[in-house]
């Protein structure tokens, strides 16, 4: 599909039933990595090209619905090779992730891989004119001569108008004309992301957006309307920060997997973990092209690939299954709200970004990104770190997912300060 052709739904498309309720997809992650039973039951990928694919907006690029998020680690090379051999064809990185050099080594060792993968990286900039300069370092670290998709990393509230600004438009055009970057966009988990994304739809020059996402936004939610606008304009949408957080209300003698499967019979029928059910709920929204998941071990790769293969066969989840997943979320304590738009802080009467603070805690406790969590926390001002005196019960009532800030924020201070 050329850039001039209208955006058409993929055969896998189906989302009309997903636009009800507002609760975090993040909380569906249970007890860390995939369960041994779910992994043992996972089918072995039959061929690399059998993972379902969707088009990235009007770019026409076909991407696997599962996207390998990477992070610096001693086992990165092994994980990249397994992800590739399992059929994953989208690889995500960023300057701050520290995984670009490892990906570069992999591409040097296996040069035939480069033409088969869709490579995404990111960098933070404060001026659109700096974009072209930052690309050269990304190329050097990745040991490649082009990047498929380049994101402004973590578009913040001070850049909410960038996606429709003339300066960003010119910078994006220069990047594409350079031949060093094929497509340009931004990533965001900012409280103002609904407006950022709507501005992208109005600007019309952004190719793709990566966003913190929940698969059951209310149909009248501003973010949902912004996603609709981008989808109609052919702007590719990639989800992130959805497999994060954990259940915190289990008793000591409870089995989290067994309890989740009891609450959601579909999981038991498929032999799936809540992670896998969550991914299939996200893929049931046809607006999302691919889902970026940080897979830290081989079990997680196999589990997520199994979910993608099953989705390619069975298709979107039933509404009843999705509601059960949602209700399972609500029944347990969560550490990350993928719906956060800052309403919790406003209700609590504090300058502290409560949603960000709990997100950083999730990075540390769930993902194991200790240095990144502490770096982000250290970048906050004293006022942003000071939640003491805030009405945390009001914050909990305002939060779409009812995060227990009274329990979580002291852990933020203990672990990140």
N, C-alpha and C positions, 0 to 999 in steps of 0.2 A: 504494500500500500504506500503510495507516494504521499508527500507532505500535503499535496493539494487535494487529496481525496478525503471525503468525509469520514469521521471515525465511526466504525461499525462494531456492534457487539460481537464478542467471540462466542462460538457455540457453547462454551461452558457457562455463559452469562446467566445470572439469576440473582437478584438482590432485593426485589420489591418487598419481600417478606422480612428483610433484615432491619428496616428502618423503624423499629419500635424499641422502646426501652433505652436506658442510658446507664450502662454499668461497665466497669473496666474489663477489657479483655485480658489485661495484664495478670490478674489474679489467678488465672487458670493454671499457671505453672505450679506443679505440686512437687515438693520434696526434692528439689534440685534436678538431677539428670533423669533420663528416661528409666523406667522400671525394667528390671531384668526380664520379666515376663513379656512386656510389650516388645522389647527388642528381640527376644527369642522368636516371637511370633511374626516379626517383620519379614515380608517376602524379600528375596534377593532380587535386586534390579536386573531385569532381563536384557535391556539394551540401553545405552546411554541416551538415546533420543526418545525414550518412552516417557520421560517426565512431561506432564502437561505444560503447554506453553501458551502465552497470551501476548498480544501486540502491545507495545509501549506507546500508547496514544497514537498520534498521527506520524510518529517516526517510522512506523512499519516494522520496527525491530521485534522479533519474536523471542521472548525471554521465558526461561523456565519459571514456574510459579514459586519455586523455592530458590532463595538467594543466600549464598554463603557469606555471612558476616564474619569478618576476621579480626583477630587481635594478636598482638605479639605474644608468642609462647614458644617453648622449646619444641612442641609437637606440631607447629604450624605446617611444616612441609608435609608431614604424614596426613594431616587433616585435609589439606588442599588436594592431595592426590586421591584420597578416598572420596571426597566430595565430587571431584571431576569424574572418577571412574563410576560413581553412582548416578551420574547423569545431570548433576547440577552445572548449569552453564552461566550463572551470574555470580561474580565475585565482588564483594564490597569491602572497601578499606577507606582509610583517611590518614592524613599526616599524623594526627594525634593518636591513632591506634597503634602505631609502631609496627604494623604488619607489612607495609609497602616493601621494605628490603627483602623480606622472606618471599613475598609474591614475585619480586624481581628475580630472585635466585631460581625459583620454580620455573619461571618463563624462560630463563636461560638454559636450564637443564632440559626442558621439554618445549622447545620453540614451536612445535606443531600445535600446542595448546592455545596460543594467543589468538589465532583466527577463529577458534571455536567458542571462546568465552566472551561475555559482555562484562567489561571491566569498569567498575565505578570507584571513584575516589573523591575526596573532599578536602577543603582547606578553608580556614577562617580568614576573612578579609574585612577591612573596615572601609575600603574604598573600591568601587567596581573597577577602577583603573588598575588596581593591583592584581586583578585576576590573571591576566596573561603572564605576568612575572612569576606568579606562584606555580603555574603549570609546569614550567621547565624543571623545577625541583621535583615535582611529583613524577614526571617522566623519568628523571634520572634515578630516583629511588626504585621505580617499578621496572626499570630496564626495558622500556617499550618506547615506541615512537608515536603512539597515540593513545588517548583515553576515550573510551566509549561515552561515558557520562561523567561530567564534572559538576560537583555541587558546591555552592557556597555553604559552608558547614555551620549548621546551627543558626539560621537566620533569627535574629533577636528582635525585641520590641523596638529597638532604635533603627531597625531596617525594614519596618513593616511596609513602607511604600516602594522599596526596591523593585519588587516584581512587576511594577508598571512604570518604572522610572526610565527616562531616556538614557541616563548614564549606564544602568545595568543592561539595557537593550543594546547599546553600542558595544559594551564589553562582551556580551554574549555573541554578537555578530562577529567581532574580531576573533574570538576564540574559535568559532566554527570555521572562519575563513583561513585561520592559521594552519588548519589540517591537523593540529595537535589534539583537538577535542571535537568529537562528533556532535555531542548534545550537551546542553547546559541547563542547570536548574538550581534548586536549593533544598536543604534538609531543614526540618523544624520540629521541635517539640515545645515551642514557645506558647505562652498563654494567649498570645495574639494570632495564633496560626490560622484561625478562621478568616481573619481579615487579610493576612498575608496571601493565603491561597485564593481568596476571591480577587485580590489585586492581580494575581498571576493570570486568572481567567480574563480579567479586563485588559491586562497588558498585551497578552497574546503572543509573547516571544519566548516564554519559558517552555522548555521541552518536557521536563519531568520534575516531580516533587517527591521527596521522601518525608513521610510524616509519622509522628506518633499517632496510633490509630486504634480504635475499638470497632468491632464489626457490628455493633448494634446501636448505632447512634439514633436518636430520635429524629423523625423525618423533618421536624421544624428546627432542629439544632443548626445554628449558623455554620458550623463546620460541615455538616451534612449538605447544606445548600451550596457551600463553596466547592465541595467535592463534585457535586452534580455539575456545577458551572464549568469546572476544569475538564471533567469527563466529556461534556458536550463539545468543548473546544478542542478535544484531542490532546490534552496535556496528560502525559503518563503519570500514574500514581503508584508509589511504592510504600508499603507499610513497614514500620519498624517499632521497636519498643513495645511489642505485643506479647512476647514470651518472656515475661519478667515478673518479679514479685513472687510471693508464695502464700500459701494458706497459713494462718497463724493461730487458728482456734482449735486445732486438734488436741485431743487428750493424749496423754503419754502412751496409752495402750492402744491407740487407734492406728490403723494402716491407712495412710493418706490415699493410696491408689485404690484400695478396696472401697473406701468411703466415697471417693469420687465416682467410681463405677456403679455404686449403689444409687447415687443421686442421678446419674446419667446413664441409663441402660444402654444407650448407643455405644458408649465406651466399652462396656463389657462385651457386647455383641461383636464388636470389631477387634477386641483384644487391645484396645488403645489406651494410652495415657491421656490425661487432660491436655497435655501439650498438643497432641495430635488432633484432638477434637477442636482445640482453639484454632489451629492452623486451618482446618477444613471450614470452620465458621468464617474465617477471614477470606478464604478463597471463594466462598459462596457469594461474596460481593464482587460483581464483575468489574467494578471500577478499579479494583486493585490488580495491577499487572503481576507483581511479584512481592513476596514477603521476605524481608531481610531478617535472618535469624543468626544470632551468634552461637555457633555450635562448638563447644569447647572440648568435646571428646568424640570418639568414634560411635559410641552408642547413640548420642544425640543425632549424629548424621544419619545413621541407619533408621532411627525412629522417624525422623522428619521426611526422609525419602519414602519410607513406607506409607506415610500419610499422603504424600503427593501422588504416589502411584495408585493408592486406593481412591483418591478423589478423582483421578482421571477415569476410573472405571465406574464409580458410583455416583459422581456428580455432587451438586450442592446438598448440604444438610437440610433436613426437614425443619420447619419452624419449631416444632415441639422439641426437637433435639437441641436447637439453639437456645430456646428458653430454659431448658434444663441446665445447660452449661452456664447460662447467665445466673440462674438461681443458685447453682453450686458456688459461684463466685460470691454471691451475697451472703451465703451461709458461713463464710470464713473470713478471717482478717486478711487484709491485703496490704502490700507495701508500696504499690505504685498505682496511680490513677491515670490511665491513658486518656481520659476525658478532660484532664485538668485545663481550666481556662482562667484560673486565678480566683474563682469565686470563694474558695475556702479561705484564702488570706483576707479577702474583703470582708467576709462575714466575721472573721476573727478580729478584725481591726488591727492588723499588723502589716508592716512592710516586708516581713519575712516571706519569701516565696515557698509556702509550705509544700506545694506539689513538687517543686524542684528539690527541696531538702529530702523528701522521702524517695524521690527518684535516685538521688545520689546514694542513699542508703541501700537501695535495691542494687545499684551497680556494684557496691562493695559486697553485700551479703549474698546476692543471688548469682551475679555474673562473675564475681571474683576480681573485678576491675578496681583494685584497691587504690592504685596510684591515680587513676583517672578520677575516681570519686573524691579523693582528697584534693586533687588539683582544682576541680570544679568548686568544691566547697571553699577552698582558700581564696578563690577569685571573688567570692561574695564580700560585700561590705559588712562592717560590724552590725549595722542596722538590719541587713538581710539575714544575718545569722541569729539575731536576737528575737526569738519567738516567745520568750518568757513574758507573761502578762497578757498574752493573746487568749481570746475565748476559744479554746480548743474544742469544746463541745459544740459551739456554733459552727466552727469549721467542719466538724464531722457531719453535722446535719446538712451543711451546704454542699459538701463533696458528693459528686454523682455516685461515688462508690463507697461512701461512708468510711473512709480511712480513719483508723483510730490514732489520731495525732498525739493524744496523751501518752500512748504507749510507744509510738515510733520516734517522736522527736527527741526524747531523752537518749535514745540509742544513737541518733545522729550526733548529738553532742559527745557521747562517750566514744564513738568510733571514728568520727571525722575531725573533731576539733583538735 
